[in-house]
Amino acid sequence: MNASARSAAGPLTFTRLKWTSFTHSCVYLALLLSAFAAGKPEPLTFILGLTHGVMWIFMSLACITAARLRIVSLRLAVAVAVLGGIAPFFGSYQFFREDPGRVRGRVNRSGDSPR
C-alpha cells in the first residue's frame, strides 16, 4: 500500500478489522444465548441486539471501504456485509482464512517449518 492509500485508510487495518469482527461474533453469540437459552432477559437482550446491529452496520461500511483501499479482499467484505447481519461468524471465519500473519503449513516438533 502506498503512502497516500495508507493515509486514506486511517485507522483501518486488517488486524483491527479482524479483532472487531471477532468481538462482533462474541456479541452475537451472547445475544443468541441470551435470547434462546436464558429466556430473553430484558434489557440485556435489547442491548446485545442493538450492539449487534450497530456493529454490523459499522463493520459493513468499514469492510467495504477497506476493500476499496485493498486492505481486505472483496470476498471478505461481502462475507461481512451480506452475511454479517445473519451470522457474523462468516466474516470472522474469512478473517481467519485470509490473515496474512497466519503461519501456513505445519510446524514440526522442533518448531521449524517444513521445507
Secondary structure as UniProt FT lines:
FT   HELIX           3..9
FT   TURN            10..11
FT   HELIX           14..32
FT   HELIX           33..37
FT   TURN            42..43
FT   HELIX           44..68
FT   TURN            69..70
FT   HELIX           74..83
FT   TURN            84..86
FT   HELIX           89..98
FT   TURN            100..101
FT   TURN            109..110
//
